[in-house]
């Protein structure tokens, strides 16, 4: 019931955002005042549909994305078999703009079994940075901060999908000074779509990019997050469970438990990540290493994860870098036939759970991914990935799964 109410609230807020400039323009002027010009409707070259009020104080731009995925699997005899198929990975509609001196963004996802809020926030400039209130992604990891539209591979790394906080409700402050960017956030562990509160957390991130021109980027960064998962809200059992799909989002049969602490007691966690990224002409490198440590009444857990990713454009483009946010952004192809990018990534995650009685369990997942991206234009992209994934129990030197997959995506941003 609570999820339905919040989905309705998100949809209502989005409708308000669409209508805000029109309502603002309908305000009656003082007597004997010449009629004001009507709201301006434009279609910017960057995409979207923009509506701006005559006084320039209210603005809304409609936006959205569609990602259609497919996957074919070759399963071995060890794990649960994956089923080849297709899905709408994301189908989002949203609005962003300005109203009453504040910026806002409302975006909801219609893929899956129901409507799910994503970005849902208001923000304004405060001092040298920006204050953000609502649901957003707390600063953590260059892979997680980069939009799913602009990451190189079809799915984010194991590191970003397990350790990054993801969308949470809270307050954040971020900005940039020279070659540095910074960000900090306080949040509760109850995103808009959750059915109950589960605790609270905080994160901070600092990046440094001494080279940040087109075709030449050097990025280093570090981030930490502290979280406390507790028994709150409707009394649901607290705990931390980390799972990962080793061969893409459709690989439900290859979704393995890395670490789990669930004994109905609070869990305290400390997470940290180191970032490195570079662009030199058509070549790019991105690598991160992270660790999460977890502790509760009955035991403790640890997750170590790292990846290395290299890509290059056959058509000469350079991966686009957002120096103000310390992340990567939309690519604009040079030629009429678009841009072609080749990429490889090696991805590792190892989880370990040790209970108070000394019993330990662990899982290690590894995946080698090769990919090709065709950027038809700056808004349409086709992706093809080949994945070789293995899973084992490192404590007992036992193989658990070996999966090969070919995945594909058709993506449209508007």
Buried (B, 14 or more C-beta within 10 A) or exposed (E): EEBEEBBEEBBEBBEBBBBBBBEBBEEEEEEEEEEEEEBBEEEEEEBBBBBBBBEEEBBBBBBBBBBBBBBEBBBEEBBBBBEBEEBEBBBBBBBBBBBEEBBBBBBBBBBEEEBBBBBBBBBBEEEEBBBBBBBBBBBBBBBBBBBBBBBBBBBBBBBBBBBBBBBBBBBBBBBBEEBBBBBBBBBBBBBBBBEBBBBBBBBBBBBBBEBBEEBEBBBBBEBBBBBBBBBBBEEBEBBBEBBBBBBBBBBBBBBBEBBBBEBEBBBBBEBBBBBBBBBBEBBBBBBBBBBBBBBBEEBBBBBBBBBBBBBBBEBBBBBBBBBEBBBBBBBEBEEEEBBBBBBBBBBBBBBBBBBEEEEEBBBBBBBEBBBBBBBBEBBBBBBBBBBBBBBBEEEEEEEBBBBBBBBBBBBBBE
